[in-house]
Amino acid sequence: MRVNTLKTTFELFLERLKETKLIPVSDLEALKSNQNGSLTDLDIPSLLAFHPSYPVTTTFAEEYSSGTIILQDKASCIPAYLLAPENGGTALDACAAPGNKTTQIAAAVGPKGKVIAVEKDTKRVETLRSMVEKAGASKCTAISLL
């Protein structure tokens, strides 16, 4: 799960984790053996992992429905992380739907940056636009090639 830093800070969300009595663990082995564990990713900023049986969308229903948290796995976060867009910069995201990487890039460029998200499938562009809006990525422009 990725904490959407367009809507909150990672530190504030960690405080929310404490309220739910989740136990911070140090590695994946410890997470596998603790159903109430949470693991802060060592590589990708704002990324958390939970035990597979932990009810993330139920426990954090408000945050999930508001776009404050985004269900996104580490593999999906790596491209935007490696792109390393600068705060205030401009980025182009091709094949952008459904918008998880797009919103991750938008968080990295911040409120002074800009993301141009391109999708060729008109139906998927609607999904992309919905995700961008939900995530609060107001400096993101989603366009269809067709």
Backbone as JSON, one array per atom type, in Angstrom:
{
  "sequence": "MRVNTLKTTFELFLERLKETKLIPVSDLEALKSNQNGSLTDLDIPSLLAFHPSYPVTTTFAEEYSSGTIILQDKASCIPAYLLAPENGGTALDACAAPGNKTTQIAAAVGPKGKVIAVEKDTKRVETLRSMVEKAGASKCTAISLL",
  "N": [[0.84, -1.16, 0.0], [0.55, 2.2, -0.85], [1.19, 5.29, 0.6], [-0.44, 8.19, -0.13], [1.11, 11.02, -0.72], [0.15, 13.38, -1.63], [-2.08, 13.86, -0.25], [-1.63, 13.46, 2.47], [1.01, 13.24, 4.96], [3.67, 10.86, 5.12], [4.57, 10.41, 7.69], [2.4, 11.27, 9.29], [0.56, 9.32, 8.56], [1.81, 7.07, 9.6], [1.41, 7.55, 12.29], [-1.32, 7.08, 12.36], [-1.28, 4.34, 11.91], [-0.29, 3.46, 14.37], [-2.49, 4.0, 15.99], [-4.21, 1.98, 15.23], [-3.15, -0.19, 16.37], [-1.28, -1.67, 15.0], [1.71, -3.52, 14.55], [4.97, -2.55, 14.14], [7.27, -4.18, 12.04], [10.47, -5.61, 11.13], [11.26, -6.97, 8.83], [10.37, -9.09, 5.97], [10.03, -11.76, 6.76], [9.32, -11.56, 9.47], [6.95, -10.22, 9.1], [5.38, -12.12, 7.8], [4.84, -13.84, 9.88], [3.29, -12.39, 11.61], [0.16, -11.34, 11.93], [-0.81, -8.83, 12.5], [1.11, -7.1, 11.73], [3.14, -4.45, 10.35], [5.11, -3.24, 7.71], [7.53, -0.96, 6.85], [8.64, -0.05, 3.76], [11.98, -0.47, 2.67], [13.1, 0.59, 0.43], [11.32, 2.02, -1.35], [9.91, 5.12, -0.95], [7.2, 5.98, 1.24], [5.8, 3.58, 1.08], [4.11, 0.75, 2.29], [3.88, -2.5, 3.74], [1.71, -5.22, 4.53], [0.53, -8.04, 6.44], [-0.72, -10.72, 4.43], [-3.37, -11.43, 5.11], [-4.39, -9.27, 6.42], [-6.93, -6.86, 6.85], [-6.79, -4.39, 4.97], [-8.32, -2.52, 3.36], [-10.65, -2.42, 4.81], [-9.95, -1.69, 7.44], [-8.75, 0.76, 6.92], [-10.76, 2.18, 5.59], [-11.86, 4.78, 5.14], [-9.58, 6.26, 4.41], [-8.83, 4.85, 2.15], [-11.06, 5.16, 0.42], [-10.96, 7.9, 0.05], [-8.65, 8.33, -1.34], [-6.31, 8.7, 0.03], [-4.72, 6.59, 0.69], [-3.27, 4.2, -1.51], [-3.71, 1.21, -3.13], [-1.04, -0.44, -4.1], [1.5, -2.36, -5.37], [4.96, -3.16, -4.64], [6.48, -3.73, -6.96], [5.09, -2.33, -8.9], [5.57, 0.24, -8.08], [8.23, 0.71, -8.55], [9.08, 1.67, -11.23], [8.29, 4.48, -11.3], [9.66, 5.38, -9.09], [12.34, 4.93, -9.88], [12.44, 6.66, -12.02], [12.64, 9.06, -10.75], [11.51, 11.78, -10.55], [11.91, 15.31, -10.35], [11.06, 17.56, -7.68], [8.73, 19.96, -8.52], [9.15, 19.57, -11.17], [8.45, 18.41, -14.58], [6.72, 15.67, -15.97], [6.18, 12.96, -18.23], [3.81, 10.48, -18.64], [3.31, 7.69, -20.32], [0.91, 5.33, -21.58], [-0.79, 5.32, -19.31], [-3.03, 4.54, -17.73], [-4.16, 2.45, -15.05], [-3.57, 4.64, -13.4], [-2.01, 4.56, -11.09], [0.87, 4.72, -11.05], [1.03, 7.19, -12.25], [-0.11, 8.92, -10.33], [1.71, 8.52, -8.32], [3.99, 9.64, -9.45], [3.02, 12.25, -9.65], [2.87, 12.93, -6.95], [5.58, 12.98, -6.39], [6.55, 15.13, -8.0], [5.17, 17.16, -6.88], [3.11, 20.0, -5.8], [3.91, 22.12, -7.43], [4.8, 20.96, -9.7], [4.21, 19.12, -12.79], [2.3, 16.64, -14.47], [1.87, 14.87, -17.39], [-0.35, 12.69, -18.53], [-0.82, 10.02, -20.64], [-3.04, 8.02, -22.45], [-4.13, 5.49, -24.63], [-6.47, 4.04, -24.84], [-9.79, 4.81, -24.76], [-11.74, 4.14, -22.85], [-10.2, 3.38, -20.68], [-8.98, 5.79, -20.16], [-10.93, 7.21, -18.82], [-10.97, 5.83, -16.38], [-8.39, 6.48, -15.56], [-8.59, 9.31, -15.31], [-10.45, 9.43, -13.24], [-8.99, 8.25, -11.16], [-6.84, 10.06, -10.92], [-8.21, 12.34, -10.08], [-9.34, 11.41, -7.65], [-7.01, 10.99, -6.2], [-6.11, 13.53, -5.82], [-4.43, 14.81, -7.57], [-4.02, 17.46, -8.89], [-2.42, 18.83, -10.7], [-2.1, 17.22, -12.82], [-2.58, 16.17, -16.09], [-4.73, 14.28, -17.88], [-4.87, 12.64, -20.89], [-6.35, 11.39, -23.92], [-5.22, 9.5, -26.68], [-6.81, 9.0, -28.82]],
  "CA": [[0.0, 0.0, 0.0], [1.31, 3.44, -0.92], [0.58, 6.47, 1.22], [-0.49, 9.26, -1.11], [1.61, 12.23, -0.06], [-0.62, 14.53, -2.08], [-3.19, 14.03, 0.69], [-1.13, 13.42, 3.85], [2.42, 12.9, 5.02], [3.94, 9.49, 5.55], [4.7, 10.44, 9.15], [1.05, 11.31, 9.85], [-0.08, 8.02, 8.38], [2.42, 6.15, 10.57], [0.68, 7.78, 13.55], [-2.6, 6.38, 12.18], [-0.99, 2.92, 12.11], [-0.18, 3.24, 15.82], [-3.86, 4.0, 16.53], [-4.86, 0.7, 14.91], [-2.42, -1.23, 17.11], [-0.4, -2.45, 14.14], [3.04, -3.67, 15.12], [6.04, -2.41, 13.14], [8.22, -5.29, 11.96], [11.69, -5.18, 10.44], [11.51, -7.66, 7.57], [9.25, -9.87, 5.45], [9.84, -12.97, 7.56], [8.57, -11.16, 10.65], [5.61, -9.85, 8.64], [4.67, -13.37, 7.52], [4.43, -14.5, 11.12], [2.53, -11.48, 12.45], [-1.01, -10.87, 11.18], [-1.02, -7.4, 12.79], [2.37, -6.41, 11.48], [3.29, -3.53, 9.21], [6.52, -3.1, 7.33], [7.86, 0.2, 6.03], [9.57, -0.49, 2.73], [13.31, 0.12, 2.81], [13.53, 1.17, -0.84], [10.34, 2.93, -1.94], [9.3, 6.01, 0.06], [5.74, 5.99, 1.44], [5.23, 2.27, 0.78], [3.96, -0.12, 3.45], [3.41, -3.86, 3.49], [0.94, -5.82, 5.62], [0.28, -9.47, 6.31], [-1.72, -10.93, 3.38], [-4.74, -11.55, 5.62], [-4.79, -8.05, 7.11], [-7.99, -6.18, 6.09], [-6.35, -3.01, 4.74], [-9.39, -1.64, 2.87], [-11.66, -2.3, 5.85], [-9.36, -0.92, 8.53], [-8.49, 2.12, 6.44], [-11.8, 2.41, 4.58], [-11.96, 6.21, 4.83], [-8.37, 6.65, 3.69], [-8.87, 4.2, 0.84], [-12.09, 5.78, -0.43], [-10.6, 9.29, -0.22], [-7.41, 8.4, -2.12], [-5.17, 8.96, 0.9], [-3.86, 5.42, 0.48], [-3.47, 3.58, -2.81], [-3.23, -0.17, -3.16], [-0.04, -0.51, -5.15], [2.58, -3.2, -4.89], [6.31, -2.61, -4.8], [6.9, -3.83, -8.36], [4.43, -1.24, -9.63], [6.14, 1.51, -7.63], [9.64, 0.84, -8.93], [9.36, 2.56, -12.37], [8.18, 5.89, -10.93], [10.76, 5.64, -8.16], [13.59, 5.02, -10.65], [12.36, 7.89, -12.83], [13.12, 10.09, -9.82], [11.16, 13.12, -11.0], [12.25, 16.36, -9.39], [9.99, 18.39, -7.16], [8.54, 21.1, -9.39], [9.45, 19.19, -12.55], [7.4, 17.96, -15.48], [6.93, 14.29, -16.38], [5.24, 12.37, -19.17], [3.51, 9.08, -18.35], [2.62, 7.06, -21.45], [0.19, 4.11, -21.15], [-0.91, 5.75, -17.92], [-4.13, 3.97, -16.95], [-5.26, 3.12, -14.36], [-3.17, 5.88, -12.76], [-1.23, 4.4, -9.85], [2.19, 5.31, -11.24], [0.79, 8.6, -12.55], [-0.3, 9.65, -9.07], [2.98, 8.44, -7.6], [4.84, 10.67, -10.07], [2.44, 13.54, -9.26], [3.3, 13.19, -5.57], [7.01, 13.31, -6.41], [6.78, 16.47, -8.57], [4.55, 18.08, -5.95], [2.09, 20.94, -6.29], [4.45, 23.03, -8.45], [5.16, 20.17, -10.86], [3.15, 18.79, -13.74], [2.36, 15.32, -15.08], [1.02, 14.67, -18.56], [-0.63, 11.25, -18.55], [-1.38, 9.68, -21.94], [-3.61, 6.67, -22.55], [-4.76, 5.37, -25.94], [-7.79, 3.42, -24.71], [-10.69, 5.85, -24.24], [-12.4, 3.66, -21.62], [-9.21, 3.41, -19.6], [-8.73, 7.19, -19.84], [-11.91, 7.59, -17.79], [-10.44, 5.27, -15.13], [-7.23, 7.3, -15.24], [-9.07, 10.61, -14.84], [-11.07, 9.21, -11.93], [-7.91, 8.0, -10.19], [-6.12, 11.31, -10.75], [-9.07, 13.2, -9.26], [-9.42, 10.83, -6.3], [-5.71, 11.14, -5.54], [-5.82, 14.93, -5.6], [-3.32, 15.2, -8.45], [-4.63, 18.54, -9.69], [-1.49, 19.28, -11.74], [-1.97, 16.11, -13.75], [-3.48, 16.25, -17.22], [-4.92, 12.95, -18.5], [-5.38, 12.8, -22.25], [-6.5, 10.2, -24.76], [-4.62, 9.66, -28.0], [-7.82, 8.82, -29.87]],
  "C": [[0.89, 1.23, 0.0], [0.53, 4.56, -0.25], [0.69, 7.6, 0.2], [-0.1, 10.58, -0.45], [1.04, 13.51, -0.67], [-1.74, 14.86, -1.09], [-2.76, 14.04, 2.16], [0.38, 13.2, 3.81], [2.56, 11.44, 5.46], [3.99, 9.41, 7.07], [3.32, 10.47, 9.83], [0.35, 9.97, 9.69], [0.53, 6.98, 9.31], [1.77, 6.32, 11.94], [-0.67, 7.06, 13.5], [-2.41, 4.88, 12.38], [-0.9, 2.58, 13.6], [-1.56, 3.16, 16.47], [-4.56, 2.66, 16.3], [-4.17, -0.48, 15.58], [-1.62, -2.16, 16.19], [1.01, -2.42, 14.71], [4.09, -3.53, 14.03], [6.98, -3.62, 13.2], [9.37, -4.87, 11.06], [11.95, -5.86, 9.11], [10.31, -8.53, 7.17], [8.99, -11.14, 6.24], [9.01, -12.66, 8.8], [7.13, -10.8, 10.27], [4.77, -11.1, 8.37], [4.13, -14.02, 8.78], [3.59, -13.61, 12.05], [1.38, -10.87, 11.66], [-1.33, -9.41, 11.43], [0.25, -6.59, 12.6], [2.27, -5.44, 10.32], [4.77, -3.32, 8.97], [6.67, -1.88, 6.44], [8.92, -0.26, 5.04], [10.89, 0.24, 2.85], [13.76, 0.86, 1.55], [12.61, 2.27, -1.36], [9.73, 3.81, -0.85], [7.77, 5.9, 0.07], [5.06, 4.67, 1.12], [5.24, 1.41, 2.04], [3.5, -1.5, 2.99], [2.71, -4.37, 4.75], [0.86, -7.32, 5.4], [-0.81, -9.67, 5.27], [-3.17, -11.0, 3.87], [-5.24, -10.28, 6.3], [-5.81, -7.27, 6.26], [-7.71, -4.69, 5.86], [-7.52, -2.11, 4.35], [-10.54, -1.5, 3.86], [-11.15, -1.42, 6.98], [-9.18, 0.55, 8.14], [-9.49, 2.5, 5.35], [-11.9, 3.88, 4.17], [-10.76, 6.67, 4.0], [-8.34, 6.06, 2.28], [-9.87, 4.89, -0.09], [-11.75, 7.22, -0.78], [-9.35, 9.44, -1.08], [-6.19, 8.73, -1.29], [-4.19, 7.79, 0.88], [-4.24, 4.8, -0.86], [-2.9, 2.18, -2.75], [-2.32, -0.33, -4.37], [1.12, -1.34, -4.62], [3.94, -2.61, -5.24], [6.75, -2.64, -6.26], [6.31, -2.7, -9.2], [5.0, 0.12, -9.26], [7.54, 1.76, -8.16], [9.86, 1.76, -10.13], [9.31, 4.05, -12.02], [9.3, 6.28, -9.97], [12.08, 5.83, -8.92], [13.61, 6.23, -11.57], [12.89, 9.07, -12.03], [12.8, 11.5, -10.3], [11.45, 14.16, -9.92], [11.02, 17.11, -8.92], [9.92, 19.65, -8.03], [8.77, 20.8, -10.86], [8.21, 18.81, -13.35], [7.74, 16.54, -15.92], [5.83, 13.87, -17.35], [5.07, 10.91, -18.8], [2.7, 8.54, -19.51], [2.02, 5.74, -20.98], [-0.15, 4.24, -19.67], [-2.01, 5.1, -17.1], [-3.66, 2.71, -16.23], [-4.87, 4.36, -13.58], [-2.34, 5.76, -11.5], [0.15, 5.04, -9.98], [2.06, 6.8, -11.52], [0.67, 9.41, -11.26], [0.95, 9.59, -8.19], [3.95, 9.49, -8.13], [4.34, 12.06, -9.66], [2.84, 13.9, -7.84], [4.77, 13.6, -5.54], [7.27, 14.71, -6.96], [6.12, 17.55, -7.73], [3.6, 19.08, -6.6], [2.59, 21.93, -7.34], [4.86, 22.3, -9.72], [3.97, 19.87, -11.74], [3.39, 17.38, -14.3], [1.39, 15.29, -16.25], [0.87, 13.16, -18.7], [-1.38, 10.91, -19.83], [-1.86, 8.23, -21.92], [-4.34, 6.58, -23.89], [-6.17, 4.8, -25.88], [-8.76, 4.4, -24.04], [-11.42, 5.41, -22.97], [-11.43, 3.74, -20.44], [-8.83, 4.84, -19.23], [-9.71, 7.68, -18.78], [-11.48, 7.07, -16.43], [-9.26, 6.11, -14.64], [-7.67, 8.65, -14.66], [-9.7, 10.51, -13.45], [-10.01, 9.02, -10.85], [-7.14, 9.28, -9.88], [-6.92, 12.26, -9.85], [-9.13, 12.71, -7.82], [-8.14, 11.06, -5.51], [-5.35, 12.59, -5.28], [-4.65, 15.44, -6.43], [-3.78, 16.29, -9.42], [-3.72, 19.05, -10.8], [-1.21, 18.19, -12.77], [-3.01, 16.24, -14.85], [-3.55, 14.87, -17.87], [-5.54, 13.15, -19.86], [-5.45, 11.47, -22.98], [-5.87, 10.49, -26.11], [-5.66, 9.56, -29.11], [-8.89, 9.86, -29.78]]
}
